[in-house]
């Protein structure tokens, strides 16, 4: 049995051993971020304009486009003005280029983002001529760690060059080093001048890595919150004091505890596992902490596109009525139940729970349609 399976079974045993809930009534809900409108203005960034630094290119653009700031409108006209100016700047260097722009996706504003990645922006890049990454020139301190990070540094060699990929190189090198206890590792990437190679250009990178000291664990503690009050969770720790820490030492336990709280209705639960570094002694302490947030009641249930008998059956199958603790798992279970209900044959649904955090209630809407139409969930 692997470590994660032991954590799952162990936490579940704490739930159902008759020692935990003392008759308290809770129910399931899923956490989600509120839907956001797409921004009307965004910062802009450059992927492979290798003849200038980012700052130099911004200065030149602002000379070509009167009134240009550090953001532009997310309109076709605004992006076209910047593309035209970039094309003109390249032409001044004797380069006939095709410039493209790409907006960030909706999900980039609401989902988690790698800490090494830049904030969402409108990205401008050269589509032609082709610009490729040539070599990654690796400088590592201490040198004996060079082979450890070599494959991560050179992954882009021979591929299309883009400064947007710097974050990936940095994050991968740091992850490899974190797995070996180098928690203060620094990775600096710089670009060398481009060189022409026939109809394309090649650009080499200097990847400078300073691993810093190797850390060891000084202490580990976990406060499991009210559902696990007084429970000793140390047997689920996957390390002990004196060990070299991995990148996410308490991630498995944190994930299972979060699922436990979601199951019992804490839709906004957060489980923190931030380390505390003692840089003077290269020691790290880990503490897990649960921030429960509220449970939510179902305030209203609205069902669309069914006749009276079908709607009545859906309400019965859902098993959740206004005034009950909101059960997101009840909604998920409804998908399976209607598949075996003759009255609802050939139907599916999308659902939209609208959360009122102030009142701690949820208004749920179920929109039914013929099976085969795309189903979805919209959380507001």
C-alpha positions in Angstrom: 0.0 0.0 0.0 1.4 3.4 -0.9 1.6 6.4 1.4 -1.4 8.2 -0.1 -3.6 5.1 0.3 -2.6 4.9 4.0 -3.5 8.5 4.5 -6.9 8.0 2.9 -7.7 4.9 4.9 -6.4 6.4 8.1 -8.5 9.6 7.8 -11.6 7.7 6.8 -11.1 5.5 9.9 -11.1 8.6 12.1 -14.4 9.6 10.6 -16.3 6.3 11.0 -14.8 4.9 14.2 -17.6 6.5 16.2 -15.2 8.8 18.0 -15.5 12.0 15.9 -18.8 13.6 15.1 -20.9 13.0 18.2 -24.2 13.2 16.3 -23.5 16.5 14.5 -25.3 16.9 11.2 -23.2 18.1 8.2 -23.4 17.6 4.5 -21.3 17.8 1.3 -20.6 20.8 -0.9 -17.8 21.7 -3.3 -15.8 24.8 -3.1 -15.4 27.0 -6.3 -14.4 30.5 -7.2 -16.9 33.0 -8.3 -17.2 33.5 -12.1 -15.6 36.7 -13.3 -16.3 38.9 -16.2 -13.5 39.1 -18.8 -11.4 42.3 -18.2 -11.8 45.2 -20.6 -8.1 46.1 -20.3 -5.0 43.9 -19.7 -1.3 44.2 -19.5 0.7 43.2 -22.6 3.9 41.1 -22.9 6.3 39.9 -25.5 7.4 36.4 -26.3 10.2 36.4 -28.8 11.2 39.9 -29.9 14.8 38.9 -29.2 16.4 42.1 -30.6 15.2 44.2 -27.6 14.7 43.9 -23.9 11.2 44.0 -22.6 11.7 47.6 -21.3 13.3 48.8 -24.5 10.5 47.5 -26.6 7.9 49.2 -24.3 9.7 52.5 -24.7 9.7 52.2 -28.5 6.1 51.1 -28.7 5.0 54.1 -26.6 6.8 56.4 -29.1 4.9 54.8 -32.0 1.5 54.8 -30.3 0.6 58.1 -28.6 -1.1 57.6 -25.3 -0.1 53.9 -24.9 0.1 52.9 -21.3 1.0 49.6 -19.6 -2.4 48.1 -20.4 -4.4 47.9 -23.6 -8.1 47.4 -24.3 -9.1 43.8 -25.1 -10.5 44.9 -28.5 -9.4 43.9 -32.0 -8.5 47.5 -32.8 -6.3 48.0 -29.8 -4.4 44.7 -30.4 -4.1 45.5 -34.1 -2.4 48.9 -33.3 0.2 47.2 -31.2 0.8 44.4 -33.8 1.2 47.1 -36.6 3.7 49.0 -34.4 5.7 45.9 -33.7 5.8 45.0 -37.3 7.1 48.4 -38.2 9.8 48.2 -35.6 11.0 44.9 -37.0 10.9 46.3 -40.5 13.3 49.1 -39.4 15.7 46.3 -38.5 15.3 44.8 -42.0 13.0 41.9 -40.8 9.8 41.2 -42.6 7.7 39.6 -39.9 4.2 38.4 -39.1 3.2 39.3 -35.6 0.4 37.6 -33.7 -1.4 38.4 -30.4 -3.1 36.0 -28.0 -5.5 36.8 -25.1 -5.4 34.7 -21.9 -8.2 32.3 -21.3 -11.0 32.9 -18.8 -9.7 30.1 -16.6 -6.3 31.9 -16.1 -8.1 34.5 -14.0 -9.9 32.2 -11.6 -7.7 29.1 -11.4 -4.5 28.5 -9.4 -1.4 29.8 -11.1 2.2 28.5 -10.8 4.1 31.1 -8.7 6.8 31.2 -11.4 4.3 32.1 -14.1 3.5 35.8 -15.0 0.1 37.3 -14.5 -2.4 37.0 -17.4 -1.6 39.4 -20.2 -2.2 39.9 -23.9 0.9 38.1 -25.4 2.5 39.4 -28.6 4.9 37.2 -30.5 6.5 36.8 -33.9 4.9 34.0 -36.0 7.4 34.3 -38.9 10.4 34.3 -39.4 10.8 31.3 -37.1 12.8 31.8 -33.9 14.2 28.7 -32.2 16.0 28.1 -28.9 19.6 27.1 -29.6 21.4 26.1 -26.5 20.9 26.3 -22.8 24.2 27.3 -21.2 24.0 26.0 -17.7 25.8 27.5 -14.7 25.2 25.7 -11.4 26.4 26.2 -7.9 27.4 23.9 -6.4 28.6 22.2 -9.7 27.8 18.7 -8.5 24.1 19.5 -8.9 24.6 20.2 -12.6 23.5 16.7 -13.7 20.4 16.9 -11.5 19.0 19.9 -13.3 20.5 19.4 -16.8 17.5 17.8 -18.4 15.1 20.5 -17.1 17.3 23.3 -18.4 17.7 22.0 -21.9 14.1 20.8 -22.6 13.4 23.6 -25.1 16.5 23.2 -27.3 15.5 23.2 -30.9 11.9 24.2 -30.2 10.3 27.6 -30.9 11.8 30.2 -28.6 9.5 32.1 -26.2 10.3 34.1 -23.1 6.9 32.9 -21.8 8.5 29.6 -21.2 11.1 30.9 -18.8 8.7 30.3 -15.9 8.5 26.6 -16.9 12.3 26.2 -16.8 12.6 28.0 -13.5 9.7 26.0 -11.9 11.0 22.6 -13.1 14.5 23.3 -11.9 13.3 24.5 -8.5 11.0 21.5 -8.2 13.9 19.1 -8.8 16.0 20.9 -6.2 13.2 21.2 -3.7 12.9 17.4 -3.8 16.4 17.3 -2.5 15.9 19.9 0.2 17.3 23.0 -1.6 14.3 25.2 -0.6 16.0 28.6 -1.3 17.2 27.7 -4.9 17.4 30.6 -7.3 17.2 30.4 -11.1 18.1 33.4 -13.3 17.6 33.2 -17.1 19.1 35.6 -19.6 19.0 35.6 -23.3 22.1 35.9 -25.6 21.9 37.9 -28.9 20.1 36.1 -31.7 22.0 34.6 -34.6 20.7 34.2 -38.1 20.7 30.7 -39.5 19.3 30.7 -43.1 15.7 31.8 -43.0 15.4 31.5 -39.2 17.0 32.8 -36.0 18.4 30.9 -33.1 18.7 32.2 -29.5 20.7 30.7 -26.7 20.0 31.1 -23.0 22.2 31.4 -19.9 20.6 29.5 -17.1 22.3 30.4 -13.8 21.3 28.2 -10.8 22.3 28.8 -7.2 20.9 25.9 -5.1 21.7 27.5 -1.7 21.8 25.4 1.4 20.2 22.0 1.8 17.4 22.1 4.4 16.3 19.5 7.0 13.0 19.3 8.9 13.0 20.7 12.4 9.4 20.0 13.3 6.0 18.9 12.0 2.6 19.6 13.5 -1.0 19.4 12.3 -4.2 21.1 13.6 -7.0 19.1 11.9 -9.7 21.6 12.9 -13.0 20.8 14.6 -13.8 17.6 12.7 -10.5 16.1 13.9 -10.1 17.9 17.2 -7.8 16.1 19.5 -6.8 13.5 16.9 -3.1 12.7 16.5 -2.3 13.0 12.8 1.4 12.3 13.1 1.1 8.8 11.8 0.1 10.3 8.4 3.2 12.5 8.1 5.4 11.2 5.4 8.6 12.6 7.0 10.1 13.2 10.4 12.4 15.7 12.0 15.9 15.4 10.6 14.7 14.3 7.1 15.4 16.2 3.9 12.0 17.6 2.9 10.3 16.9 -0.5 8.5 19.6 -2.4 5.0 19.1 -0.9 5.6 17.1 2.3 2.0 17.4 3.7 0.1 17.6 0.4 -1.4 14.1 0.7 -2.7 14.6 4.2 -3.9 18.1 3.3 -5.9 16.9 0.3 -7.6 14.1 2.3 -8.5 16.5 5.1 -9.9 19.0 2.6 -12.1 16.3 1.1 -13.3 15.4 4.6 -14.5 18.9 5.2 -16.1 19.2 1.8 -18.0 16.0 2.5 -19.4 17.5 5.6 -20.5 20.8 4.1 -17.6 23.2 4.5 -17.6 24.5 0.9 -15.0 27.2 1.6 -12.5 25.2 3.5 -8.8 25.9 3.1 -6.0 23.7 4.4 -2.7 25.6 4.8 0.7 23.8 4.9 3.1 26.7 4.5 6.6 26.0 5.7 8.6 28.2 8.1 12.2 28.6 7.1 15.0 29.1 9.5 17.6 30.3 7.0 20.3 30.8 9.6 20.4 27.1 10.4 18.9 25.7 7.1 15.9 24.2 9.0 12.2 24.1 8.0 9.2 23.6 10.2 5.8 22.5 8.8 2.4 23.2 10.3 -0.9 22.1 8.8 -3.9 24.3 9.7 -7.5 24.1 8.7 -9.6 27.2 8.0 -13.2 25.8 7.8 -15.4 28.6 6.6 -19.2 28.2 6.9 -21.6 25.5 5.9 -24.4 26.5 3.5 -28.1 25.9 3.4 -30.1 25.4 0.2 -32.4 28.5 0.0 -34.2 27.7 -3.2 -34.4 25.0 -5.9 -35.4 26.0 -9.5 -35.9 23.4 -12.2 -36.3 24.3 -15.9 -37.6 22.4 -18.9 -39.5 19.6 -17.2 -43.3 18.9 -16.9 -44.9 18.7 -13.5 -44.5 15.0 -13.0 -40.9 15.0 -14.1 -40.0 17.9 -11.9 -41.7 16.2 -8.9 -39.6 13.1 -9.6 -36.4 15.1 -9.8 -37.0 16.7 -6.5 -37.6 13.3 -5.0 -34.5 11.8 -6.5 -32.3 14.8 -5.5 -33.2 14.2 -1.8 -32.4 17.8 -0.9 -35.0 20.5 -0.2 -34.8 24.2 0.7 -33.7 24.5 4.3 -31.4 21.5 4.2 -27.6 21.8 4.3 -26.5 22.1 0.7 -25.3 18.8 -0.7 -23.3 19.2 -3.9 -22.7 15.4 -3.9 -26.5 15.1 -4.0 -26.5 17.0 -7.3 -23.7 14.8 -8.7 -25.6 11.7 -7.6 -28.6 12.9 -9.5 -26.8 12.3 -12.8 -26.6 8.6 -12.0 -30.1 8.4 -10.6 -31.9 9.9 -13.7 -30.1 7.4 -15.9 -32.2 4.6 -14.4 -35.5 6.6 -14.2 -37.9 5.9 -17.1 -39.7 9.2 -16.6 -36.4 11.0 -17.2 -35.0 8.8 -20.0 -32.8 10.7 -22.5 -32.4 13.8 -20.3 -29.4 15.4 -18.7 -28.9 18.7 -17.0 -26.6 21.5 -16.1 -26.6 23.1 -12.7 -25.8 26.5 -11.4 -25.4 27.0 -7.6 -25.5 30.7 -6.8 -23.7 31.3 -3.5 -24.7 34.0 -1.0 -21.7 34.1 1.4 -23.2 36.8 3.6 -26.4 34.8 4.3 -24.6 31.4 4.0 -27.1 30.1 1.6 -27.2 28.7 -2.0 -29.8 29.1 -4.7 -29.7 26.1 -7.0 -30.9 26.0 -10.6 -31.1 22.7 -12.7 -31.5 23.2 -16.4 -32.6 20.0 -18.2 -32.1 19.2 -21.8 -32.0 16.2 -24.2 -29.0 13.9 -23.6 -26.3 14.7 -26.1 -26.4 18.5 -25.5 -23.4 19.6 -23.5 -24.0 19.7 -19.8 -22.1 22.1 -17.5 -21.9 23.7 -14.2 -21.9 27.4 -13.6 -20.9 28.6 -10.1 -21.7 32.2 -9.2 
